[in-house]
Amino acid sequence: LTVTANGSYNFKTTVNGAYAVTVLTQPSGPNQLCTVTKGSGIATANVTGIPVSCVNSFTIGGNIAGLVGTGLVLQDNKGDNFTATTNGAFTFKSQLPTGTSYSVTVFSQPSSPAQTCAVAQGTDSGTATANVTSVAINCQAVTFNVGGQVVGLAGRTPTPPSQINLPHNDNS
């Protein structure tokens, strides 16, 4: 049954016995979350008064910067996971009802190559009163040590010891 306005509703199909009323598709424009109370039972007569309550809902998301590894998983409210595959905007799948608290954490760090990502302080939690797009995830740059072995160095060693400068590229 498609419902387009507040008011009473009746399904076209009648039942004799068990029934279960659920929300199949949540409304959009504006986004809302609707819930059914006392939506199941055994029909022995006409069933009326099954309440459906709807509230505005909002998405939680933000931006990821510096990600080069794979396997970064973000989590909202210890249960809604988002697997990040690239830098840029992200949005968790589950929407939150108006006034619901949210808390974004890094559930698992990227690997291949390994990185450390963190949620920027001040963007990690709040209360959903509008769509949130300000959660900032910053991943540290991947860095590698550069070194080797010197062989055949001859000459005297002044005080302090000689230094050998090897050219390197900071952008690699």
DSSP file with accessible surface (Angstrom, degrees, kcal/mol):
  #  RESIDUE AA STRUCTURE BP1 BP2  ACC     N-H-->O    O-->H-N    N-H-->O    O-->H-N    TCO  KAPPA ALPHA  PHI   PSI    X-CA   Y-CA   Z-CA
    1    1 A L              0   0  107      0, 0.0     2,-0.6     0, 0.0    10,-0.1   0.000 360.0 360.0 360.0 124.0    0.0    0.0    0.0
    2    2 A T        -     0   0  128      2,-0.0     2,-0.5     0, 0.0     0, 0.0  -0.828 360.0-162.5 -90.7 124.6    1.5    3.4   -1.0
    3    3 A V        +     0   0   90     -2,-0.6     3,-0.1     1,-0.1     6,-0.0  -0.929  16.8 172.4-110.5 128.3    0.6    6.1    1.5
    4    4 A T        +     0   0  136     -2,-0.5     2,-0.3     1,-0.1    -1,-0.1   0.465  62.3  21.7-114.6  -4.2    1.0    9.7    0.3
    5    5 A A  S    S-     0   0   69      2,-0.1    -1,-0.1     0, 0.0     2,-0.0  -0.980  86.1 -82.1-156.0 164.8   -0.5   11.7    3.2
    6    6 A N  S    S+     0   0  171     -2,-0.3     2,-0.3    -3,-0.1    -2,-0.1  -0.322  80.3  69.2 -64.4 153.7   -1.4   11.6    6.9
    7    7 A G  S    S-     0   0   66      2,-0.0     2,-0.1    -2,-0.0    -2,-0.1  -0.810  84.6 -25.1 132.5-171.1   -4.7    9.9    7.8
    8    8 A S        -     0   0  129     -2,-0.3     2,-0.3    41,-0.0    40,-0.0  -0.336  53.1-167.7 -74.3 155.8   -6.4    6.5    7.9
    9    9 A Y        -     0   0   58     -2,-0.1     2,-0.3    -6,-0.0    -6,-0.0  -0.983  10.6-171.7-143.3 152.2   -5.3    3.7    5.7
   10   10 A N        -     0   0  125     -2,-0.3     2,-0.2    38,-0.1    38,-0.1  -0.976  24.9-125.5-142.8 133.0   -6.7    0.2    4.7
   11   11 A F        -     0   0  102     -2,-0.3    -2,-0.0     2,-0.1     0, 0.0  -0.483  15.8-135.1 -73.0 149.1   -5.0   -2.5    2.7
   12   12 A K  S    S+     0   0  195     -2,-0.2     2,-0.4     2,-0.1    -1,-0.1   0.844  87.8  73.2 -73.7 -33.1   -6.9   -3.7   -0.4
   13   13 A T  S    S-     0   0  116      1,-0.0     2,-0.2    -3,-0.0    -2,-0.1  -0.693  76.5-145.9 -87.3 129.9   -6.2   -7.4    0.4
   14   14 A T        -     0   0  129     -2,-0.4     2,-0.3     2,-0.0    -2,-0.1  -0.545  12.2-151.9 -89.3 160.3   -8.2   -8.8    3.4
   15   15 A V        -     0   0   82     -2,-0.2     2,-0.4     2,-0.1     4,-0.1  -0.921  17.0-160.9-130.8 156.4   -6.8  -11.4    5.7
   16   16 A N  S    S-     0   0  161     -2,-0.3     2,-0.4     2,-0.2    28,-0.1  -0.840  76.5  -3.5-134.1  92.3   -8.2  -14.2    7.8
   17   17 A G  E    S+A   43   0A  19     26,-0.7    26,-3.5    -2,-0.4    -2,-0.1  -0.972 111.9  24.2 129.7-140.3   -5.5  -15.0   10.4
   18   18 A A  E     +A   42   0A  78     -2,-0.4     2,-0.3    24,-0.3    24,-0.2  -0.283  58.9 176.1 -69.6 144.1   -2.0  -13.7   10.9
   19   19 A Y  E     -A   41   0A  51     22,-2.3    22,-1.8    -4,-0.1     2,-0.3  -0.971  14.3-168.4-142.0 156.0   -1.0  -10.3    9.6
   20   20 A A  E     -A   40   0A  76     -2,-0.3     2,-0.5    20,-0.2    20,-0.3  -0.907   7.1-160.0-148.2 118.0    2.2   -8.2    9.8
   21   21 A V        +     0   0   21     18,-3.5     2,-0.3    -2,-0.3    18,-0.1  -0.877  24.1 160.2-100.7 124.3    2.3   -4.5    8.8
   22   22 A T        -     0   0  110     -2,-0.5     2,-0.6    13,-0.1    13,-0.1  -0.898  45.0-102.3-135.1 167.2    5.8   -3.1    8.1
   23   23 A V        -     0   0   49     -2,-0.3     3,-0.1     1,-0.2    13,-0.1  -0.847  32.0-179.2 -93.0 119.8    7.3   -0.2    6.2
   24   24 A L  S    S+     0   0  164     -2,-0.6     2,-0.4     1,-0.3    -1,-0.2   0.903  71.5  18.6 -84.7 -44.7    8.6   -1.4    2.8
   25   25 A T  S    S-     0   0  116      0, 0.0    -1,-0.3     0, 0.0     0, 0.0  -0.992  76.4-133.7-133.0 127.4   10.0    1.9    1.5
   26   26 A Q        -     0   0   78     -2,-0.4     7,-0.1    -3,-0.1     5,-0.0  -0.489  34.2-103.0 -76.9 147.2   10.8    5.0    3.6
   27   27 A P      > -     0   0   48      0, 0.0     5,-1.9     0, 0.0     2,-0.3  -0.311  35.5-163.7 -67.8 153.3    9.6    8.4    2.3
   28   28 A S  T   5 +     0   0   95      3,-0.2     3,-0.3     1,-0.2     0, 0.0  -0.943  53.8  73.2-133.7 158.6   11.9   10.9    0.6
   29   29 A G  T   5S+     0   0   75     -2,-0.3    -1,-0.2     3,-0.0     2,-0.1   0.975 125.9  21.8  70.1  56.9   11.7   14.6   -0.1
   30   30 A P  T   5S-     0   0   83      0, 0.0     2,-0.1     0, 0.0     0, 0.0   0.501 113.2-122.6 -85.4 160.4   12.1   15.2    2.8
   31   31 A N  T   5 +     0   0   52     -3,-0.3    26,-2.2    26,-0.2     2,-0.3  -0.454  40.3 174.8 -65.4 134.9   13.8   12.0    4.0
   32   32 A Q  E   < -B   56   0B  52     -5,-1.9     2,-0.5    24,-0.3    24,-0.2  -0.968  30.1-139.0-140.3 157.2   11.8   10.4    6.8
   33   33 A L  E     -B   55   0B  40     22,-2.6    22,-2.0    -2,-0.3     2,-0.4  -0.986  22.8-166.8-115.0 122.6   11.9    7.3    9.0
   34   34 A a  E     -B   54   0B  11     -2,-0.5     2,-0.4    20,-0.2    20,-0.2  -0.911   2.4-168.4-112.2 138.9    8.6    5.7    9.6
   35   35 A T  E     -B   53   0B  87     18,-2.6    18,-2.6    -2,-0.4     2,-0.4  -0.949  14.1-137.9-127.4 147.9    7.9    3.0   12.2
   36   36 A V  E     -B   52   0B  37     -2,-0.4     2,-0.4    16,-0.2     3,-0.3  -0.874  13.7-158.1-105.1 133.7    5.0    0.7   12.8
   37   37 A T  S    S+     0   0   70     14,-2.3    -2,-0.0    -2,-0.4   -16,-0.0  -0.931  76.5   0.1-111.1 137.1    3.7    0.0   16.4
   38   38 A K  S    S+     0   0  173     -2,-0.4    -1,-0.2    12,-0.1   -18,-0.0   0.915  82.7 156.1  54.1  49.6    1.7   -3.1   17.2
   39   39 A G        +     0   0   13     -3,-0.3   -18,-3.5   -18,-0.1     2,-0.3   0.365  46.2  57.5 -93.3   8.8    1.9   -4.1   13.5
   40   40 A S  E     +A   20   0A  87    -20,-0.3     2,-0.3     2,-0.0   -20,-0.2  -0.948  57.4 103.4-138.7 157.5    1.3   -7.9   13.9
   41   41 A G  E     -A   19   0A  28    -22,-1.8   -22,-2.3    -2,-0.3     2,-0.5  -0.985  65.6 -61.8 168.4-163.2   -1.3  -10.2   15.3
   42   42 A I  E     -A   18   0A 115     -2,-0.3     2,-0.6   -24,-0.2   -24,-0.3  -0.969  43.7-137.0-117.6 120.7   -4.2  -12.5   14.4
   43   43 A A  E     +A   17   0A  10    -26,-3.5   -26,-0.7    -2,-0.5     3,-0.1  -0.683  39.0 153.7 -82.6 117.7   -7.2  -11.0   12.7
   44   44 A T  S    S+     0   0  136     -2,-0.6     2,-0.3     1,-0.2    -1,-0.2   0.347  78.2   2.4-116.7  -2.9  -10.4  -12.2   14.1
   45   45 A A  S    S-     0   0   72     -3,-0.1    -1,-0.2     0, 0.0     2,-0.0  -0.895 112.4 -44.0-161.0-178.7  -12.3   -9.1   13.0
   46   46 A N        -     0   0  160     -2,-0.3     2,-0.6    -3,-0.1    -2,-0.1  -0.377  57.2-142.6 -58.3 135.5  -11.4   -5.8   11.2
   47   47 A V        +     0   0   56     -4,-0.1     2,-0.3    -3,-0.0     3,-0.1  -0.917  30.9 161.1-105.5 121.5   -8.1   -4.5   12.4
   48   48 A T        +     0   0  115     -2,-0.6   -38,-0.1     1,-0.1   -40,-0.0  -0.887  44.1  47.8-131.8 163.6   -7.9   -0.7   12.7
   49   49 A G        +     0   0   73     -2,-0.3    -1,-0.1     1,-0.2   -41,-0.0   0.778  54.4 157.4  80.4  25.3   -5.6    1.7   14.6
   50   50 A I        -     0   0   20     -3,-0.1    -1,-0.2   -11,-0.1     2,-0.2  -0.769  40.4-134.7 -81.2 110.5   -2.2    0.3   13.7
   51   51 A P        -     0   0   62      0, 0.0   -14,-2.3     0, 0.0     2,-0.5  -0.443  22.9-171.3 -73.9 137.7   -0.1    3.4   14.3
   52   52 A V  E     -B   36   0B  65    -16,-0.2     2,-0.5    -2,-0.2   -16,-0.2  -0.995  10.1-167.4-123.1 119.8    2.6    4.4   11.8
   53   53 A S  E     -B   35   0B  66    -18,-2.6   -18,-2.6    -2,-0.5     2,-0.4  -0.937   1.5-166.9-114.7 131.6    4.8    7.3   13.0
   54   54 A a  E     +B   34   0B  53     -2,-0.5     2,-0.3   -20,-0.2   -20,-0.2  -0.935   7.3 177.9-121.4 139.4    7.2    9.2   10.8
   55   55 A V  E     -B   33   0B  65    -22,-2.0   -22,-2.6    -2,-0.4    -2,-0.0  -0.959  38.7 -95.1-132.7 153.5   10.0   11.7   11.7
   56   56 A N  E     -B   32   0B  70     -2,-0.3    42,-2.3   -24,-0.2     2,-0.3  -0.345  44.2-160.0 -62.5 149.3   12.4   13.6    9.6
   57   57 A S  E     -C   97   0C   3    -26,-2.2     2,-0.3    40,-0.3   -26,-0.2  -0.932   5.6-154.5-135.4 158.7   15.8   11.8    9.1
   58   58 A F  E     -C   96   0C  35     38,-2.6    38,-2.9    -2,-0.3     2,-0.2  -0.942  13.9-123.3-136.5 153.2   19.2   12.9    8.2
   59   59 A T        -     0   0   27     -2,-0.3    73,-3.1    36,-0.2     2,-0.4  -0.616  17.7-144.1 -93.1 154.4   22.4   11.4    6.6
   60   60 A I  E     +d  132   0D   0     34,-0.4    32,-2.9    32,-0.3     2,-0.3  -0.976  42.3 116.3-119.5 129.6   25.8   11.5    8.3
   61   61 A G  E     + E   0  91D   1     71,-1.2    74,-2.0    -2,-0.4     2,-0.3  -0.926  22.0 165.7-167.9-168.2   28.9   11.9    6.1
   62   62 A G  E     -dE 135  90D   7     28,-1.9    28,-2.1    -2,-0.3     2,-0.4  -0.871  42.3 -49.7 175.7-138.7   31.9   14.0    5.3
   63   63 A N  E     -dE 136  89D  83     72,-2.5    74,-2.8    -2,-0.3     2,-0.4  -0.979  29.4-150.3-137.9 141.1   35.2   13.9    3.4
   64   64 A I  E     -dE 137  88D   4     24,-2.3    24,-2.6    -2,-0.4     2,-0.4  -0.927  18.7-175.5-110.5 133.3   38.2   11.6    3.3
   65   65 A A  E     +d  138   0D  39     72,-2.6    74,-2.6    -2,-0.4    -2,-0.0  -0.984  59.3  15.8-130.8 140.7   41.7   12.9    2.5
   66   66 A G  S    S+     0   0   36     -2,-0.4     2,-0.3     1,-0.2    76,-0.1   0.476  74.5 151.9  86.4   4.3   45.0   11.2    2.1
   67   67 A L        +     0   0    9      1,-0.2    20,-0.3    74,-0.1    -1,-0.2  -0.534   6.3 143.7 -75.3 124.6   43.7    7.6    1.6
   68   68 A V        +     0   0   94     -2,-0.3    -1,-0.2    45,-0.2    46,-0.1   0.481  53.5  76.0-127.4 -20.6   46.0    5.4   -0.5
   69   69 A G  S    S-     0   0    5      1,-0.1     2,-0.3    41,-0.0    43,-0.2  -0.212  75.6-119.4 -84.0 178.0   45.6    2.0    1.2
   70   70 A T  B    S+G  111   0E  86     41,-3.4    41,-3.6    43,-0.1    15,-0.1  -0.870  81.1  50.1-116.9 152.7   42.7   -0.4    1.1
   71   71 A G        +     0   0   35     13,-0.4     2,-0.4    -2,-0.3    -1,-0.1   0.505  58.9 153.2 103.1   6.5   40.5   -1.6    4.0
   72   72 A L  E     -H   84   0F   0     12,-0.5    12,-2.5    -3,-0.2     2,-0.5  -0.551  19.5-176.2 -70.6 123.7   39.5    1.6    5.7
   73   73 A V  E     -HI  83 108F  19     35,-2.2    34,-2.4    -2,-0.4    35,-1.7  -0.991   7.5-162.8-124.1 124.3   36.2    1.0    7.4
   74   74 A L  E     -HI  82 106F   0      8,-3.0     8,-2.7    -2,-0.5     2,-0.4  -0.737   7.0-156.4 -99.7 154.7   34.4    3.9    9.2
   75   75 A Q  E     -HI  81 105F  25     30,-2.7    30,-2.6    -2,-0.3     2,-0.5  -0.996   7.3-158.2-137.4 137.0   31.6    3.3   11.7
   76   76 A D  E >> S-HI  80 104F   2      4,-2.2     4,-2.2    -2,-0.4     3,-1.1  -0.961  80.2 -10.2-113.5 129.4   28.7    5.5   12.9
   77   77 A N  T 34 S-     0   0   66     26,-2.3    -1,-0.2    -2,-0.5    27,-0.1   0.834 117.9 -71.4  53.5  38.7   27.1    4.7   16.3
   78   78 A K  T 34 S+     0   0  185     25,-0.5    -1,-0.2     1,-0.2     3,-0.1   0.834 130.4  49.1  53.9  40.1   29.0    1.4   16.7
   79   79 A G  T <4 S+     0   0   57     -3,-1.1     2,-0.8     1,-0.2    -2,-0.2   0.416  78.3  84.6-172.5 -24.3   27.0   -0.4   14.0
   80   80 A D  E  <  -H   76   0F  26     -4,-2.2    -4,-2.2    14,-0.0     2,-0.3  -0.842  62.6-164.2 -98.7 103.6   26.6    1.4   10.7
   81   81 A N  E     -H   75   0F  77     -2,-0.8     2,-0.4    -6,-0.2    12,-0.3  -0.696  13.1-170.1 -94.8 143.8   29.8    0.6    8.7
   82   82 A F  E     -H   74   0F  57     -8,-2.7    -8,-3.0    -2,-0.3     2,-0.7  -0.989  13.3-148.9-130.1 119.4   31.1    2.3    5.6
   83   83 A T  E     -H   73   0F  90     -2,-0.4     2,-0.4   -10,-0.2   -10,-0.2  -0.812  17.2-149.2 -90.3 116.1   34.0    0.8    3.6
   84   84 A A  E     +H   72   0F   2    -12,-2.5   -12,-0.5    -2,-0.7   -13,-0.4  -0.710  26.3 168.1 -89.6 134.7   36.0    3.6    2.0
   85   85 A T        +     0   0  123     -2,-0.4     2,-0.3     1,-0.2    -1,-0.1   0.499  64.0  17.1-119.4  -9.5   37.7    3.0   -1.3
   86   86 A T  S    S-     0   0   96      3,-0.1    -1,-0.2     2,-0.1   -22,-0.1  -0.970  80.9 -89.2-156.2 165.2   38.8    6.5   -2.3
   87   87 A N  S    S+     0   0   69     -2,-0.3     2,-0.3   -20,-0.3   -22,-0.2  -0.386  80.5  53.7 -72.7 159.0   39.3   10.0   -1.2
   88   88 A G  E    S-E   64   0D  24    -24,-2.6   -24,-2.3    -2,-0.1   -26,-0.1  -0.727  91.3  -3.9 116.0-163.7   36.4   12.5   -1.3
   89   89 A A  E     -E   63   0D  93     -2,-0.3     2,-0.3   -26,-0.2   -26,-0.2  -0.295  56.5-179.7 -69.8 146.1   32.9   12.6    0.0
   90   90 A F  E     -E   62   0D   8    -28,-2.1   -28,-1.9    43,-0.1     2,-0.3  -0.978  10.1-166.8-141.5 155.3   31.2    9.7    1.8
   91   91 A T  E     -E   61   0D  73     -2,-0.3   -30,-0.3   -30,-0.2     2,-0.1  -0.979  24.3-122.4-143.6 129.8   27.8    9.1    3.4
   92   92 A F        -     0   0    2    -32,-2.9   -32,-0.3    -2,-0.3   -10,-0.1  -0.409  22.1-130.0 -66.1 149.1   26.7    6.4    5.7
   93   93 A K  S    S+     0   0  190    -12,-0.3     2,-0.2   -34,-0.1    -1,-0.1   0.911  85.3  74.8 -69.6 -45.0   23.8    4.3    4.4
   94   94 A S  S    S-     0   0   62    -18,-0.1   -34,-0.4   -34,-0.0     2,-0.2  -0.522  72.7-145.3 -76.3 135.4   21.6    4.5    7.5
   95   95 A Q        -     0   0   54     -2,-0.2   -36,-0.2   -36,-0.1    -2,-0.1  -0.654  10.5-136.0 -94.1 156.4   19.8    7.7    8.2
   96   96 A L  E     -C   58   0C  20    -38,-2.9   -38,-2.6    -2,-0.2     3,-0.1  -0.914  19.1-113.6-115.2 139.1   19.2    9.0   11.7
   97   97 A P  E >   -C   57   0C  42      0, 0.0     3,-2.1     0, 0.0   -40,-0.3  -0.282  53.1 -75.0 -63.4 153.9   16.0   10.5   13.1
   98   98 A T  T 3  S+     0   0   73    -42,-2.3    31,-0.2     1,-0.3     3,-0.1  -0.190 120.0  18.0 -48.8 132.7   15.9   14.2   14.0
   99   99 A G  T 3  S+     0   0   45     29,-3.5     2,-0.3     1,-0.3    -1,-0.3   0.431  88.8 138.5  84.4   0.8   17.7   14.8   17.3
  100  100 A T    <   -     0   0   47     -3,-2.1    28,-2.9    28,-0.4    -1,-0.3  -0.592  53.1-121.9 -81.3 138.2   19.6   11.5   17.3
  101  101 A S  E     -J  127   0G  79     -2,-0.3     2,-0.3    26,-0.2    26,-0.2  -0.468  26.6-162.4 -74.5 147.8   23.3   11.6   18.4
  102  102 A Y  E     -J  126   0G  20     24,-2.6    24,-1.8    -2,-0.1     2,-0.3  -0.958  10.9-173.7-130.0 152.9   26.0   10.3   16.1
  103  103 A S  E     -J  125   0G  52     -2,-0.3   -26,-2.3    22,-0.2   -25,-0.5  -0.900   9.7-158.3-147.8 114.4   29.5    9.3   16.7
  104  104 A V  E     +I   76   0F   2     20,-3.4     2,-0.3    -2,-0.3   -28,-0.2  -0.816  19.2 167.6 -99.5 131.5   31.9    8.5   13.8
  105  105 A T  E     -I   75   0F  58    -30,-2.6   -30,-2.7    -2,-0.4     2,-0.7  -0.892  42.5-104.2-133.8 164.6   35.0    6.3   14.5
  106  106 A V  E     -I   74   0F  35     -2,-0.3   -32,-0.2   -32,-0.2     3,-0.1  -0.849  32.8-176.8 -89.7 116.0   37.6    4.4   12.4
  107  107 A F  E    S+     0   0F 117    -34,-2.4     2,-0.3    -2,-0.7   -33,-0.2   0.879  70.0   6.8 -83.0 -42.4   36.6    0.8   12.7
  108  108 A S  E    S-I   73   0F  44    -35,-1.7   -35,-2.2   -37,-0.0    -1,-0.3  -0.995  74.8-127.3-144.7 141.1   39.6   -0.6   10.8
  109  109 A Q        -     0   0   82     -2,-0.3     7,-0.1   -37,-0.2   -39,-0.1  -0.458  34.4 -98.6 -82.6 154.2   42.7    1.0    9.4
  110  110 A P      > -     0   0    5      0, 0.0     5,-1.7     0, 0.0     2,-0.3  -0.323  37.8-172.5 -70.4 155.5   43.9    0.7    5.8
  111  111 A S  B   5 +G   70   0E  61    -41,-3.6   -41,-3.4     3,-0.3     3,-0.2  -0.818  49.1  79.4-134.0 174.9   46.5   -1.7    4.6
  112  112 A S  T   5S+     0   0   94     -2,-0.3    -1,-0.2   -43,-0.2     2,-0.1   0.951 128.9  16.8  55.6  61.0   48.4   -2.3    1.4
  113  113 A P  T   5S-     0   0   52      0, 0.0   -45,-0.2     0, 0.0   -43,-0.1   0.627 113.7-124.2 -83.6 159.9   50.1    0.0    2.2
  114  114 A A  T   5 +     0   0   80     -3,-0.2     2,-0.3    -2,-0.1    -3,-0.3  -0.397  37.7 171.2 -68.0 139.0   49.4    0.4    5.8
  115  115 A Q      < -     0   0   13     -5,-1.7     2,-0.5    -2,-0.1    26,-0.1  -0.953  31.3-129.4-141.0 163.0   48.1    3.8    6.9
  116  116 A T        -     0   0   78     -2,-0.3    24,-2.7    24,-0.2     2,-0.3  -0.980  27.6-176.3-116.5 122.5   46.8    5.5   10.0
  117  117 A b  E     -F  139   0D   3     -2,-0.5     2,-0.3    22,-0.2    22,-0.2  -0.890   1.2-175.8-116.4 148.5   43.5    7.4    9.5
  118  118 A A  E     -F  138   0D  54     20,-2.2    20,-2.7    -2,-0.3     2,-0.5  -0.985  30.1-114.3-142.7 152.3   41.7    9.5   12.2
  119  119 A V  E     -F  137   0D  20     -2,-0.3    18,-0.2    18,-0.2     5,-0.1  -0.741  44.6-112.3 -83.8 128.8   38.5   11.4   12.5
  120  120 A A    >   -     0   0   26     16,-3.1     3,-1.9    -2,-0.5     4,-0.5  -0.390  36.9-102.1 -63.9 136.1   39.4   15.1   13.0
  121  121 A Q  T 3  S+     0   0  170      1,-0.2    -1,-0.1     2,-0.2    15,-0.0  -0.298 107.2  27.6 -56.9 140.7   38.5   16.4   16.5
  122  122 A G  T 3  S+     0   0   69     -3,-0.1    -1,-0.2     1,-0.0    -2,-0.1   0.276 114.3  65.0  90.1 -12.1   35.3   18.4   16.5
  123  123 A T  S <  S+     0   0   27     -3,-1.9    -2,-0.2    13,-0.1    -3,-0.1   0.418  78.6  82.9-115.3  -2.2   33.8   16.6   13.5
  124  124 A D  S    S+     0   0   43     -4,-0.5   -20,-3.4    -5,-0.1     2,-0.3   0.666  96.3  14.9 -82.6 -16.8   33.4   13.2   15.0
  125  125 A S  E     +J  103   0G  62    -22,-0.2     2,-0.3     2,-0.0   -22,-0.2  -0.977  63.3 118.5-154.2 163.7   30.1   13.5   16.9
  126  126 A G  E     -J  102   0G  29    -24,-1.8   -24,-2.6    -2,-0.3     2,-0.4  -0.976  57.1 -63.5 169.6-160.1   27.0   15.6   17.3
  127  127 A T  E     -J  101   0G  74     -2,-0.3     2,-0.8   -26,-0.2   -26,-0.2  -0.975  43.6-119.7-123.0 131.9   23.3   15.6   17.0
  128  128 A A        +     0   0    0    -28,-2.9   -29,-3.5    -2,-0.4   -28,-0.4  -0.602  56.5 137.1 -75.5 105.6   21.4   15.1   13.7
  129  129 A T  S    S+     0   0  104     -2,-0.8     2,-0.3     1,-0.4    -1,-0.2   0.324  79.1   3.7-123.5  -2.8   19.3   18.2   13.0
  130  130 A A  S    S-     0   0   50     -3,-0.2    -1,-0.4   -71,-0.1     2,-0.1  -0.930 105.7 -59.7-164.3 169.3   20.2   18.4    9.3
  131  131 A N        -     0   0   85     -2,-0.3     2,-0.5    -3,-0.1   -71,-0.2  -0.444  56.1-138.3 -59.5 130.2   22.3   16.3    6.8
  132  132 A V  E     +d   60   0D  16    -73,-3.1   -71,-1.2    -2,-0.1    -1,-0.1  -0.850  38.8 155.9 -97.9 124.0   25.8   16.2    8.2
  133  133 A T  E     +     0   0D 111     -2,-0.5    -1,-0.1   -73,-0.2   -71,-0.1   0.166  54.0  86.1-126.7  14.9   28.6   16.6    5.6
  134  134 A S  E     +     0   0D  72    -72,-0.2     2,-0.5   -73,-0.1   -72,-0.2   0.333  46.5 122.9-106.4   6.1   31.4   17.9    7.9
  135  135 A V  E     -d   62   0D   1    -74,-2.0   -72,-2.5   -11,-0.1     2,-0.5  -0.580  48.9-155.2 -72.4 121.3   33.0   14.7    9.3
  136  136 A A  E     -d   63   0D  28     -2,-0.5   -16,-3.1   -16,-0.3     2,-0.5  -0.889  11.7-169.8-106.3 122.6   36.7   14.9    8.3
  137  137 A I  E     -dF  64 119D   0    -74,-2.8   -72,-2.6    -2,-0.5     2,-0.5  -0.951   7.9-169.0-109.9 119.7   38.8   11.8    7.9
  138  138 A N  E     -dF  65 118D  88    -20,-2.7   -20,-2.2    -2,-0.5     2,-0.4  -0.950   3.8-162.8-115.1 125.7   42.5   12.4    7.6
  139  139 A b  E     - F   0 117D  14    -74,-2.6   -22,-0.2    -2,-0.5     3,-0.1  -0.900  23.9-118.1-108.0 133.0   44.9    9.7    6.6
  140  140 A Q        -     0   0  129    -24,-2.7   -24,-0.2    -2,-0.4     3,-0.0  -0.362  35.8-100.0 -67.9 147.2   48.6   10.1    7.2
  141  141 A A        -     0   0   79      1,-0.1     2,-0.5   -26,-0.1    -1,-0.1  -0.301  36.6-110.8 -63.7 147.6   50.9   10.0    4.2
  142  142 A V        -     0   0   41    -76,-0.1     2,-0.3    -3,-0.1    -1,-0.1  -0.732  43.6-177.5 -81.0 123.3   52.7    6.8    3.5
  143  143 A T        -     0   0  120     -2,-0.5     2,-0.3    -3,-0.0    -3,-0.0  -0.929  10.9-161.9-124.5 153.0   56.4    7.3    4.2
  144  144 A F        -     0   0  150     -2,-0.3     2,-0.2    28,-0.2    28,-0.1  -0.973  23.6-113.6-132.5 146.9   59.4    5.0    3.8
  145  145 A N        -     0   0  170     -2,-0.3     2,-0.5     1,-0.0     0, 0.0  -0.502  26.6-150.5 -73.3 145.2   62.9    5.0    5.2
  146  146 A V        +     0   0  124     -2,-0.2     2,-0.3     2,-0.0    22,-0.0  -0.985  38.5 118.3-118.8 128.6   65.7    5.5    2.7
  147  147 A G        +     0   0   72     -2,-0.5     2,-0.3     2,-0.0    -2,-0.0  -0.963  23.0 168.1-169.5-177.6   69.1    4.0    3.4
  148  148 A G        -     0   0   78     -2,-0.3     2,-0.4     2,-0.0    -2,-0.0  -0.896  40.2 -67.3-176.2-150.3   71.7    1.6    2.2
  149  149 A Q        -     0   0  173     -2,-0.3     2,-0.5     2,-0.0    -2,-0.0  -0.988  29.7-143.1-134.4 133.8   75.3    0.5    2.8
  150  150 A V        -     0   0   93     -2,-0.4     2,-0.4     3,-0.0     3,-0.1  -0.857  22.7-175.9 -96.0 131.9   78.5    2.4    2.1
  151  151 A V        +     0   0  120     -2,-0.5    -2,-0.0     1,-0.1     0, 0.0  -0.980  59.0  13.1-129.6 136.8   81.4    0.2    0.9
  152  152 A G        +     0   0   73     -2,-0.4     2,-0.3     1,-0.2    -1,-0.1   0.638  69.2 164.9  81.3  15.9   85.0    1.2    0.2
  153  153 A L        -     0   0  130     -3,-0.1     2,-0.3     2,-0.0    -1,-0.2  -0.505  14.1-178.9 -67.5 122.2   85.0    4.6    1.9
  154  154 A A        +     0   0   92     -2,-0.3     2,-0.2     2,-0.0    -1,-0.0  -0.908  27.4  69.0-122.8 156.0   88.7    5.6    2.2
  155  155 A G  S    S-     0   0   66     -2,-0.3     2,-0.1     2,-0.0    -2,-0.0  -0.631  80.5 -53.3 125.7 172.3   90.2    8.7    3.8
  156  156 A R        -     0   0  212     -2,-0.2     6,-0.1     1,-0.0    -2,-0.0  -0.464  43.6-130.0 -83.4 159.1   90.7   10.2    7.1
  157  157 A T        -     0   0  102     -2,-0.1    -2,-0.0     4,-0.1    -1,-0.0  -0.894  23.9-159.3-111.4 100.3   87.8   10.9    9.4
  158  158 A P        -     0   0   54      0, 0.0     4,-0.1     0, 0.0     0, 0.0  -0.254  38.8 -69.4 -70.5 169.2   88.0   14.5   10.7
  159  159 A T  S    S+     0   0  145      2,-0.1     3,-0.0    -2,-0.0    -2,-0.0  -0.887 126.2  35.1 -98.6 125.7   86.2   15.5   13.9
  160  160 A P  S    S-     0   0  104      0, 0.0     3,-0.1     0, 0.0     0, 0.0   0.674 115.3-100.4 -70.8 168.8   83.1   15.4   13.6
  161  161 A P        -     0   0   92      0, 0.0    -2,-0.1     0, 0.0    -4,-0.1  -0.086  44.3 -92.0 -57.7 153.3   82.9   12.4   11.2
  162  162 A S        -     0   0   73     -4,-0.1     2,-0.4    -6,-0.1    -5,-0.0  -0.257  36.9-140.3 -62.1 151.0   82.4   13.0    7.5
  163  163 A Q        -     0   0  162     -3,-0.1     2,-0.6     2,-0.0    -1,-0.1  -0.928   4.7-152.1-114.8 142.8   78.9   13.1    6.2
  164  164 A I        -     0   0   88     -2,-0.4     2,-0.6     2,-0.0    -2,-0.0  -0.965  10.3-154.5-113.0 121.3   77.8   11.6    2.9
  165  165 A N        -     0   0  141     -2,-0.6    -2,-0.0     0, 0.0     0, 0.0  -0.873   8.2-166.9 -99.2 120.8   74.9   13.3    1.3
  166  166 A L        -     0   0  125     -2,-0.6     2,-0.1     0, 0.0    -2,-0.0  -0.904  24.5-118.6-104.9 133.0   72.8   11.2   -1.0
  167  167 A P        +     0   0  129      0, 0.0     2,-0.3     0, 0.0     0, 0.0  -0.414  40.7 170.8 -67.7 144.2   70.3   12.8   -3.3
  168  168 A H        -     0   0  124     -2,-0.1     2,-0.6   -22,-0.0     3,-0.0  -0.981  32.9-122.2-149.2 161.4   66.7   11.7   -2.8
  169  169 A N    >   -     0   0   95     -2,-0.3     3,-1.3     1,-0.1     0, 0.0  -0.920  10.1-160.3-109.4 117.2   63.3   12.8   -3.9
  170  170 A D  T 3  S+     0   0  133     -2,-0.6    -1,-0.1     1,-0.2     0, 0.0   0.601  87.9  65.7 -71.3 -11.2   60.8   13.7   -1.2
  171  171 A N  T 3         0   0  151     -3,-0.0    -1,-0.2     0, 0.0    -2,-0.0   0.375 360.0 360.0 -93.1   4.6   57.9   13.2   -3.5
  172  172 A S    <         0   0  123     -3,-1.3   -28,-0.2   -28,-0.1    -4,-0.0  -0.566 360.0 360.0-103.8 360.0   58.4    9.4   -4.0
